[in-house]
Amino acid sequence: MSEHRRDGLLLHDAFETAVVRCSPPGDRPTLREQHECRPFLHREIDLLTNLRAVLVFGRVAFDNFLRAMRERTELKLRYDFKHGGRYHLHDGLPELFATYHPSPRNTNTGRLTALQLDAIFESVRAYLAGLPD
């Protein structure tokens, strides 16, 4: 787990993005803000030519990533969000993994623990390595 910006931890073969590009009042983005930010997500997906897995943090990211995939493919991609969820969207699309957002509300209440986060990262790692479930 990272402790500070220069702690030596490095991220390899991964890309981090946000489905909403602002910190909205009340910490809840409006549907309009989500819609207006989606073109940025599409452009980033276009640049990620070897995208095999996506890990979303929270329901807003989950819903917006699925919306982006529906806009790109016209597939009827409908799934229920759940922490630790893994979703095979369609052949040719990245595997989708989901976790609760690591907000203070979720971590301070124990809804999301470090062990749970570690487990979802391990699931993504195993998938990318081709290991069985």
Protein Blocks (a to p, Z undefined) as FASTA:
>chain_A
ZZbfknopacehiacddfbfcdcehhiacfklmmmmmmmmmmmmmmmmmbfbdcdedjkl
mmmmmmmmmmmnopacdddddehiacdfbghiacddddddfbfklmmnomacfklmmmmm
mmmmmmmnopaZZ
